[in-house]
Amino acid sequence: MAEPASIQRPRWDVLAAVGAGGALGSLARYGLSVALPHSRGQFALSTFVTNISGCLLIGVLMALLTAAADPHRLLRPFLGVGILGGYTTFSTYATDTLDLVTNGRPFTGLAYAFGTVVAALVAVYAGHEITRAVKK
């Protein structure tokens, strides 16, 4: 009996690429958190820098992959989902925001929450557009 079209078998090479990239991205994020530590209730500069730089690099990556004639099929899973997915962190961003708000810095927490989203969107756009302009 044939499998329904909606069920796909796992692609072990893709899973390995995502896993290897995720391990590297997570290590880079940890290294940045060690280089830029913060105490509870302080602005989480390392998380902010991680997420904004990750968004910038995602914009660059997408510009490069969409401009490439025939990119290797494992590039996006390894670099985008793996490395940059492991590098950026929504959960730490949310935890850092909650930490600021519940430790007597609600305005800083809200500024951090909204500022990160705005800066991330600007970074993705800038990374994409700058890369496209340079590639021309």
VMD Tcl script that draws the C-alpha trace (Angstrom):
set ca {
  {0.00 0.00 0.00}
  {1.37 3.43 -0.94}
  {1.87 6.18 1.64}
  {-0.43 9.21 1.42}
  {1.15 12.19 -0.34}
  {1.07 14.25 2.87}
  {3.36 11.80 4.72}
  {7.03 12.04 3.86}
  {9.80 9.77 4.97}
  {12.54 11.47 6.94}
  {15.46 12.67 4.86}
  {18.36 11.62 7.02}
  {20.85 13.78 5.15}
  {18.69 16.85 5.75}
  {18.24 15.95 9.43}
  {22.00 15.52 9.78}
  {22.64 18.89 8.09}
  {20.15 20.66 10.37}
  {21.53 18.93 13.46}
  {25.17 19.72 12.65}
  {24.31 23.32 11.83}
  {22.18 23.66 14.95}
  {25.03 22.45 17.13}
  {27.39 25.04 15.61}
  {24.85 27.86 15.87}
  {24.05 27.04 19.49}
  {27.73 27.04 20.38}
  {28.16 30.45 18.74}
  {25.18 31.80 20.69}
  {26.58 30.43 23.94}
  {29.97 32.00 23.17}
  {28.35 35.38 22.65}
  {26.42 35.05 25.93}
  {29.71 34.36 27.73}
  {31.41 37.32 26.00}
  {28.51 39.69 26.83}
  {27.07 38.50 30.16}
  {24.26 40.24 32.00}
  {22.68 39.90 35.42}
  {19.00 39.30 36.07}
  {17.01 42.45 35.53}
  {19.62 43.96 33.19}
  {19.25 44.60 29.47}
  {20.25 41.36 27.70}
  {22.72 42.75 25.18}
  {24.00 39.31 24.14}
  {20.50 38.09 23.24}
  {19.75 41.32 21.39}
  {23.03 41.18 19.42}
  {22.52 37.48 18.70}
  {19.01 37.90 17.32}
  {19.75 41.03 15.28}
  {22.97 39.68 13.78}
  {21.20 36.37 13.07}
  {18.41 38.19 11.27}
  {20.93 40.19 9.24}
  {22.65 36.95 8.23}
  {19.33 35.30 7.37}
  {18.64 38.20 5.00}
  {22.09 37.77 3.44}
  {21.61 34.02 3.11}
  {18.21 34.32 1.47}
  {19.53 36.87 -1.02}
  {22.45 34.60 -1.90}
  {20.35 31.44 -2.19}
  {17.66 33.04 -4.33}
  {20.31 34.52 -6.65}
  {22.22 31.25 -6.98}
  {21.57 29.27 -10.15}
  {21.46 25.88 -8.45}
  {22.36 25.97 -4.75}
  {23.14 22.67 -3.07}
  {19.95 21.30 -1.56}
  {21.53 21.03 1.91}
  {22.73 24.65 2.08}
  {19.46 26.11 3.33}
  {18.84 23.38 5.92}
  {22.45 23.55 7.18}
  {22.95 27.32 7.16}
  {19.43 28.68 7.59}
  {17.56 26.18 9.75}
  {20.64 24.71 11.41}
  {23.28 27.35 12.08}
  {21.12 30.47 12.09}
  {18.16 28.69 13.70}
  {20.44 27.42 16.46}
  {22.15 30.78 16.78}
  {19.05 32.97 17.14}
  {16.77 32.48 20.11}
  {13.17 33.46 20.62}
  {12.85 31.64 23.94}
  {15.73 33.53 25.57}
  {14.38 36.80 24.14}
  {10.99 36.08 25.73}
  {12.59 35.06 29.04}
  {14.80 38.15 29.10}
  {11.78 40.35 28.42}
  {9.79 38.73 31.22}
  {12.80 39.06 33.54}
  {13.02 42.80 32.91}
  {9.29 43.33 33.40}
  {9.06 41.27 36.60}
  {12.21 42.77 38.12}
  {11.00 46.34 38.24}
  {12.00 47.48 34.74}
  {8.72 47.23 32.81}
  {9.46 50.08 30.40}
  {12.89 48.66 29.57}
  {11.28 45.25 29.09}
  {8.65 46.59 26.72}
  {11.23 48.64 24.83}
  {13.40 45.53 24.57}
  {10.45 43.45 23.33}
  {9.31 45.89 20.65}
  {12.80 47.16 19.82}
  {14.05 43.66 19.12}
  {11.20 42.95 16.70}
  {11.71 46.23 14.82}
  {15.50 45.87 14.73}
  {15.20 42.24 13.58}
  {12.90 43.16 10.70}
  {15.18 46.02 9.67}
  {18.19 43.70 9.87}
  {16.62 41.01 7.64}
  {15.62 43.62 5.09}
  {19.01 45.36 5.19}
  {20.92 42.09 4.89}
  {18.82 41.03 1.92}
  {18.91 44.36 0.09}
  {22.59 45.13 0.71}
  {23.55 41.65 -0.47}
  {21.41 42.02 -3.61}
  {22.98 45.42 -4.35}
  {26.52 44.08 -3.91}
  {25.76 41.02 -6.08}
  {24.69 43.19 -9.05}
}
mol new
graphics top color blue
foreach p $ca { graphics top sphere $p radius 0.5 }
foreach p [lrange $ca 0 end-1] q [lrange $ca 1 end] { graphics top cylinder $p $q radius 0.2 }
display resetview
